[in-house]
Amino acid sequence: MGCKSYRCFLDTETTGLNTRKDQIIEICLVLEEFDPARPFIRGNIVRTFTRKVKPTIKVSEKAAAINGYTPEAWKYAPYFYEIADEIAEILSLATEIVGHNISYDRAIVEEAMIRCSGHEDFSFYHTIDTATLAYEHWVFTGHISSRSLTAVTKHLGIEHSKAHSAESDVFACREVFYRAMEKTLGISITHQEETKKTMTTMYLVTSVFQRKLHVGNCRVFMDFETAVNYCYTLARKLFPENIFTGKEILRFVQYMRIYEFEPGEPLKLIKKERIEALFSSILTPVSS
């Protein structure tokens, strides 16, 4: 259908575990282009960005023992402010950020951005945590006892020989993500034609606010209610002072487009009346 989206796989190695006080000493971002009509089909990698980063504070002995930091190995590494613009550029393309314990990586990258006066607002990025996916699919079901990336990759037979190296962790995380998607859908996503036959109806949301929100061109949802809830959440973030009832809902929906489709089939624009009806039935109006 011609519409492409991007997801970014992210991992950092740091001086410690405090996201406000500690610093990044290595970072890797892998930007992947994917077709939102088939969001679980493995996308094409369009950019890999890996850098050692020179810290301005002491690296804890525990952290150094884990990630292999030595002053000599990092002697010619750039400071974070020197690469911040490149990182922001990559992230600005992504509709999704994926990582193992992604809340930590997201928080420490955001703090680093703030420190170098290049604040990047991550509030509208959709994050996917492969540690959570691993817990749901393999820990909770009793296959493994830990959701650590090392434990998960070992269980799944994924190559991960350089654990706690940012780039190695990112590619391992990417593989875990797609294995989890296979489990979620109950199908093999390695064969695109089979997937097209198996997937059910999906819903594509596009927005005229895309540049302001840094959410890319579109987002795909597996059910209509989730798609509408996403629109509502977006509206509340954009216009927190508004009362979303009646005409206010319909006015906002004019700026959103929700399409119903099946993989390989033409898009069908959902009528505003259907969206407004679902708003009224499943969401509690916000009072002033």
C-alpha positions in Angstrom: 0.0 0.0 0.0 3.0 2.3 -0.1 3.1 3.4 3.5 6.2 2.5 5.4 6.9 2.8 9.2 10.1 2.5 11.2 10.9 0.8 14.5 14.1 1.3 16.4 15.8 -1.4 18.5 17.8 0.3 21.3 20.3 -0.8 23.9 22.7 1.1 26.1 25.6 0.2 28.4 26.0 2.5 31.3 28.2 3.6 34.3 25.5 2.3 36.7 21.8 1.8 37.2 20.7 5.3 38.2 19.1 6.9 35.1 19.4 10.4 36.5 23.0 10.3 37.7 24.7 7.6 35.6 25.8 8.0 32.0 25.8 6.0 28.8 29.2 4.5 27.8 27.9 2.6 24.7 24.8 2.8 22.6 23.4 0.9 19.6 20.3 1.8 17.6 19.1 -0.4 14.7 16.5 1.3 12.6 14.2 -1.1 10.7 11.7 -0.2 8.0 8.5 -2.3 8.0 5.2 -2.5 6.2 2.4 -1.5 8.7 0.1 -3.8 6.8 2.3 -6.6 8.0 3.8 -5.3 11.2 5.0 -8.7 12.4 6.9 -9.5 9.2 10.6 -9.0 9.7 11.5 -5.6 8.3 14.6 -4.4 6.5 17.4 -2.8 8.5 18.1 0.6 7.0 20.6 1.9 9.6 22.8 0.6 12.4 24.4 3.1 14.7 26.9 1.9 17.4 29.2 4.1 19.4 31.3 3.9 22.5 30.6 7.0 24.6 33.2 8.7 26.9 31.7 9.3 30.3 32.4 12.3 32.5 31.9 10.4 35.7 33.6 7.3 37.2 32.4 4.0 36.0 31.5 1.7 38.8 33.6 -1.5 39.2 30.5 -3.6 38.9 29.5 -1.9 35.6 33.0 -2.2 34.2 33.1 -5.9 35.0 29.9 -6.4 33.1 30.4 -4.3 30.0 34.2 -4.4 29.7 34.8 -0.7 30.1 38.5 0.4 30.4 39.8 4.0 30.0 42.2 2.9 27.3 39.5 1.3 25.2 37.3 4.4 25.5 40.2 6.8 25.0 39.1 8.1 21.6 35.3 7.7 22.1 33.1 10.8 21.6 31.2 12.4 24.4 27.4 12.0 24.2 26.8 15.6 23.2 28.9 15.0 20.1 26.5 12.2 18.8 23.2 13.4 20.3 22.0 14.9 17.0 22.6 11.6 15.1 20.7 9.7 17.8 17.8 12.2 17.8 17.6 12.0 14.0 17.3 8.2 14.1 14.7 8.2 16.9 12.6 10.9 15.1 11.9 8.4 12.3 10.7 5.6 14.6 7.1 4.9 15.5 8.2 2.3 17.9 11.2 1.8 20.2 12.0 -1.8 21.1 14.4 -3.0 23.8 15.0 -5.5 26.6 13.9 -3.6 29.8 13.3 -0.7 27.4 12.0 1.7 30.1 15.6 1.9 31.5 17.2 2.6 28.1 14.6 5.1 27.2 15.0 6.9 30.5 18.7 7.2 30.4 18.8 8.3 26.8 16.2 11.0 27.6 18.3 12.2 30.6 21.4 12.3 28.4 19.5 14.4 25.8 18.4 16.8 28.5 22.0 17.2 29.9 23.3 18.2 26.5 20.5 20.7 25.9 19.0 18.6 23.1 15.8 17.5 24.9 14.0 14.8 23.0 10.4 14.2 24.0 9.8 10.5 24.1 6.2 10.8 25.4 4.6 9.8 22.0 6.9 6.9 21.2 5.3 3.5 21.5 7.7 1.3 23.4 7.8 -2.5 23.3 9.7 -4.4 26.0 11.0 -7.8 25.0 11.7 -8.6 28.7 7.9 -8.4 29.2 7.2 -10.5 26.1 9.8 -13.0 27.3 8.1 -13.2 30.7 4.7 -13.8 29.2 5.8 -16.4 26.7 8.6 -18.3 28.4 8.9 -17.5 32.1 5.2 -17.6 33.0 4.8 -20.8 31.1 7.7 -22.4 33.1 10.1 -22.9 30.2 12.8 -20.7 31.9 13.1 -19.1 35.3 14.7 -15.7 34.3 13.6 -13.2 31.7 17.2 -11.9 31.3 18.4 -11.5 27.7 21.1 -14.1 28.3 18.6 -16.7 29.6 16.0 -16.0 26.9 18.5 -16.2 24.0 20.0 -19.4 25.4 16.5 -21.0 25.6 15.6 -19.9 22.1 19.0 -20.8 20.6 19.7 -17.3 19.5 23.4 -16.2 18.9 24.4 -13.9 21.7 28.1 -14.5 22.3 28.9 -10.9 23.3 26.4 -10.3 26.0 26.4 -6.7 27.5 27.8 -5.3 24.3 25.2 -2.8 23.0 25.2 -4.0 19.4 25.1 -7.7 20.3 22.3 -7.1 22.8 20.3 -5.1 20.2 20.5 -7.9 17.5 19.6 -10.5 20.1 16.7 -8.4 21.3 15.5 -8.0 17.7 15.5 -11.8 17.3 13.6 -12.2 20.6 11.0 -9.7 19.5 10.2 -11.7 16.3 10.2 -15.0 18.1 7.7 -13.5 20.6 5.5 -12.3 17.7 5.4 -15.8 16.4 4.2 -17.0 19.8 1.7 -14.1 20.0 0.1 -14.9 16.6 0.5 -18.6 16.9 2.0 -18.7 13.4 5.4 -18.7 11.6 6.2 -15.2 10.5 9.1 -16.3 8.4 6.8 -17.1 5.4 5.1 -13.9 4.3 2.4 -15.6 2.1 1.3 -17.9 4.9 1.1 -14.9 7.3 -1.1 -13.0 4.8 -3.6 -16.0 4.8 -3.6 -16.3 8.6 -3.9 -12.7 9.8 -7.3 -11.3 10.6 -8.7 -7.9 9.9 -6.5 -5.0 11.2 -6.9 -1.3 11.6 -4.6 1.4 10.3 -4.6 4.8 12.1 -3.1 7.9 10.4 -3.0 11.4 11.7 -2.4 14.9 10.4 -0.5 15.5 13.6 2.3 13.1 12.7 5.1 15.6 12.4 4.3 17.3 15.6 4.0 13.9 17.5 7.0 12.2 15.8 5.0 9.1 15.4 5.7 8.5 11.7 3.0 8.0 9.1 0.8 5.4 10.6 0.2 2.7 13.2 -1.5 -0.6 12.9 -3.8 -2.3 15.5 -5.2 -5.7 15.7 -8.7 -4.6 16.8 -11.0 -1.6 16.3 -11.4 -0.8 20.0 -7.7 -0.5 20.6 -7.3 1.7 17.6 -10.0 4.1 18.8 -8.5 4.1 22.3 -5.2 5.1 20.8 -6.9 8.1 19.1 -8.5 9.1 22.4 -5.2 8.9 24.3 -3.6 11.0 21.5 -6.4 13.6 21.8 -6.0 13.8 25.6 -2.3 14.5 25.3 -2.7 17.1 22.6 -5.7 18.9 24.0 -5.9 18.2 27.8 -8.3 21.1 28.3 -10.9 19.8 26.0 -14.1 18.0 26.9 -14.3 15.0 24.7 -18.1 14.5 24.3 -20.4 14.9 21.4 -19.2 17.4 18.9 -15.7 17.6 20.4 -15.2 13.9 19.6 -16.5 14.3 16.1 -14.3 17.4 15.6 -11.2 15.5 16.7 -12.0 12.5 14.6 -11.9 14.7 11.5 -8.2 14.9 12.0 -7.8 11.1 12.3 -8.2 8.4 9.8 -8.9 4.8 10.7 -8.9 2.2 7.9 -10.1 -1.4 8.1 -8.2 -3.9 6.0 -6.9 -7.4 5.5 -3.3 -7.9 4.3 -3.2 -7.6 0.6 -6.7 -6.1 0.4 -7.6 -2.4 -0.3 -8.1 0.0 2.6 -11.6 0.8 3.7 -12.1 4.1 5.5 -14.2 3.7 8.6 -17.1 6.2 8.8 -16.8 8.8 11.5 -20.2 7.8 13.0 -18.9 4.3 13.8 -15.9 5.8 15.6 -18.0 8.4 17.5 -20.4 5.6 18.6 -17.5 3.6 20.0 -16.1 6.6 21.8 -19.5 7.1 23.5 -19.9 3.5 24.5 -16.5 2.6 25.8 -14.9 5.8 27.1 -15.9 7.9 30.1 -16.3 11.6 29.1 -13.7 13.9 30.6 -15.3 16.6 32.7 -13.9 20.1 33.0 
